[in-house]
Amino acid sequence: ACSPLPAAKTPSSSLDSQPRTPCPGRCVPPPWAQCPASERPARVSWRRVLCTHVWLGRGAREGGAPPRLTVSLPQDLAWAFSYYARFFITFSPFYGVLGAILFLNFIRFLESHWFVWVTQMNHIVMEIDREPYRDWFSTQLAATCNVEQSFFNDWFSGHLNFQIEHHLFPTMPRHNLHKIAPLVKSLCAKHGIEYQEKPLLRALMDIIGSLRKSGQLWLDAYLHK
């Protein structure tokens, strides 16, 4: 056991001085959270991630002050519309306005199919149900899986083949996710949590199998009562 740390001073910045909703019951720091950093178990870092995620995410919905955004909504919309302006300025001289519209829709058609396959191979295949007593970290490991790293897989998935790390650190740039993957693996091995990783083709085939299984359940429920 260690002696409790002295209470930290209240920050003086305007953001930290604003009232915030207290962290929910699950985030109440356990006794070992008062220990010096060198004596704390590894899971304290995940408690910090969880509390920060819940504080900032739920604070705005429950009356607390959310962090200020660095980009305003008008600026965000301006950048979004500028994409289409630049697109038509670039391609209209070659294909005309109608041709540019058809080309844009063709790109979106391909992109939508690619996006669904890339994102759902990490999610839809996972067997998970509502579990109120499962901790946040274990839930992320149960709700998603990774696809093996390779030059092609990284390029094809936009580095979202590291979906586990993306769930744990949603604001981390995707090209850095592979750097923390060994740390996540070692933490899972230490606490006996399954870290699922599979080849790309198997992940894509699992989507078909998962949809077939779901379709069979709905068929049995509505046609074969």
RODRENVEX-525748 format. One line per 5 residues: number of its first residue (from 0); for each residue x negated, z negated, y of C-alpha. Coordinates in pm, whole numbers. Last residue first. Example, Ala and Ser with C-alpha at 12.3 -4.5 7.8 and 13.67 -1.06 7.14 Angstrom:
<recs>
1	-1367/-714/-106 ~ -1230/-780/-450 .
</recs>
This chain:
<recs>
224	4243/3696/-1946 ~ 4068/4020/-2024 ~ 4127/4219/-1707 ~ 4066/3977/-1420 ~ 3824/3711/-1546 .
219	3662/3919/-1820 ~ 3592/4201/-1577 ~ 3457/3958/-1317 ~ 3218/3808/-1571 ~ 3112/4152/-1692 .
214	3037/4261/-1337 ~ 2820/3957/-1282 ~ 2619/4030/-1597 ~ 2581/4397/-1507 ~ 2472/4302/-1155 .
209	2208/4065/-1296 ~ 2081/4325/-1542 ~ 2054/4589/-1273 ~ 1867/4350/-1041 ~ 1639/4245/-1330 .
204	1526/4606/-1357 ~ 1383/4590/-1005 ~ 1197/4266/-1078 ~ 1064/4408/-1406 ~ 934/4713/-1224 .
199	760/4498/-960 ~ 585/4261/-1201 ~ 692/3893/-1205 ~ 625/3561/-1033 ~ 821/3237/-1074 .
194	666/2906/-967 ~ 829/2637/-1183 ~ 797/2284/-1045 ~ 587/2034/-1244 ~ 469/1829/-944 .
189	101/1925/-952 ~ 168/2279/-1072 ~ 411/2336/-787 ~ 156/2205/-535 ~ -114/2429/-682 .
184	112/2732/-658 ~ 204/2655/-297 ~ -163/2626/-204 ~ -248/2950/-385 ~ 36/3129/-196 .
179	-89/3012/145 ~ -307/3315/215 ~ -61/3560/59 ~ 191/3476/330 ~ -37/3595/610 .
174	89/3956/621 ~ 443/3822/650 ~ 385/3646/980 ~ 489/3279/939 ~ 828/3194/1089 .
169	1009/3153/756 ~ 749/2915/606 ~ 905/2783/285 ~ 1136/3078/237 ~ 861/3331/316 .
164	628/3145/78 ~ 876/3199/-202 ~ 935/3559/-96 ~ 575/3665/-136 ~ 685/4016/-241 .
159	804/4026/118 ~ 463/4167/217 ~ 635/4482/354 ~ 782/4538/8 ~ 624/4878/-59 .
154	298/4797/120 ~ 237/4463/-53 ~ 349/4607/-386 ~ 119/4909/-346 ~ -191/4705/-260 .
149	-115/4456/-534 ~ 44/4112/-549 ~ 289/4025/-822 ~ 651/3987/-715 ~ 768/3643/-611 .
144	1079/3442/-692 ~ 1380/3296/-513 ~ 1648/3029/-532 ~ 1476/2785/-768 ~ 1156/2759/-562 .
139	1357/2720/-239 ~ 1571/2451/-401 ~ 1264/2260/-519 ~ 1141/2235/-160 ~ 1477/2127/-21 .
134	1541/1847/-268 ~ 1805/1886/-539 ~ 2084/1628/-527 ~ 2359/1846/-381 ~ 2310/2126/-638 .
129	2526/2428/-568 ~ 2430/2687/-825 ~ 2117/2886/-903 ~ 2022/3151/-1157 ~ 1799/3391/-963 .
124	1847/3765/-1006 ~ 2018/3811/-670 ~ 1727/3665/-477 ~ 1380/3817/-514 ~ 1484/4163/-640 .
119	1754/4144/-373 ~ 1518/4187/-79 ~ 1326/4496/-192 ~ 1626/4671/-350 ~ 1849/4612/-47 .
114	1582/4719/201 ~ 1498/5041/17 ~ 1863/5143/0 ~ 1916/5066/369 ~ 1597/5247/471 .
109	1688/5568/293 ~ 2029/5588/459 ~ 1886/5468/791 ~ 1635/5754/787 ~ 1912/6002/707 .
104	2121/5858/989 ~ 1836/5908/1235 ~ 1779/6266/1114 ~ 2149/6344/1156 ~ 2141/6204/1511 .
99	1822/6397/1590 ~ 1982/6718/1458 ~ 2284/6664/1678 ~ 2068/6606/1986 ~ 1838/6902/1919 .
94	1592/6918/1630 ~ 1249/6962/1794 ~ 1315/6867/2159 ~ 1555/6595/2038 ~ 1288/6425/1825 .
89	1070/6232/2070 ~ 1314/6166/2354 ~ 1578/6082/2094 ~ 1360/5822/1926 ~ 1227/5679/2253 .
84	1580/5615/2377 ~ 1683/5476/2040 ~ 1394/5229/2040 ~ 1454/5146/2407 ~ 1798/5017/2311 .
79	1644/4740/2099 ~ 1382/4651/2361 ~ 1650/4623/2629 ~ 1868/4414/2399 ~ 1586/4163/2347 .
74	1513/4153/2718 ~ 1879/4094/2798 ~ 1891/3818/2532 ~ 1592/3632/2673 ~ 1254/3620/2503 .
69	1053/3294/2487 ~ 1346/3101/2348 ~ 1381/2738/2444 ~ 1393/2485/2164 ~ 1742/2358/2080 .
64	1883/2052/2260 ~ 2093/1834/2035 ~ 2473/1860/2021 ~ 2533/1913/1653 ~ 2497/2289/1632 .
59	2186/2305/1852 ~ 2012/2024/1667 ~ 2092/2169/1327 ~ 1813/2427/1310 ~ 1548/2248/1514 .
54	1593/1917/1338 ~ 1660/2068/997 ~ 1346/2286/997 ~ 1130/2013/1149 ~ 1254/1761/894 .
49	1195/2001/605 ~ 846/2104/716 ~ 748/1743/770 ~ 884/1645/432 ~ 687/1933/283 .
44	367/1793/435 ~ 451/1451/295 ~ 457/1606/-53 ~ 79/1592/-84 ~ 64/1215/-114 .
39	-49/1013/189 ~ -375/819/189 ~ -587/1051/409 ~ -299/1098/654 ~ -276/727/722 .
34	30/563/567 ~ 363/537/748 ~ 508/828/549 ~ 442/624/234 ~ 749/413/306 .
29	985/714/299 ~ 1071/901/619 ~ 1447/954/659 ~ 1488/1329/603 ~ 1761/1304/341 .
24	1967/1095/580 ~ 1984/1367/845 ~ 1724/1385/1129 ~ 1861/1240/1447 ~ 2026/1487/1686 .
19	1805/1551/1982 ~ 1795/1422/2337 ~ 1555/1604/2575 ~ 1216/1440/2627 ~ 1046/1674/2379 .
14	1140/1983/2578 ~ 1061/1839/2920 ~ 717/1723/2811 ~ 641/1351/2834 ~ 606/1281/2465 .
9	725/935/2351 ~ 433/731/2230 ~ 381/704/1857 ~ 464/379/1685 ~ 162/211/1531 .
4	96/304/1168 ~ 231/81/897 ~ -28/-100/682 ~ -112/60/353 ~ 0/0/0 .
</recs>
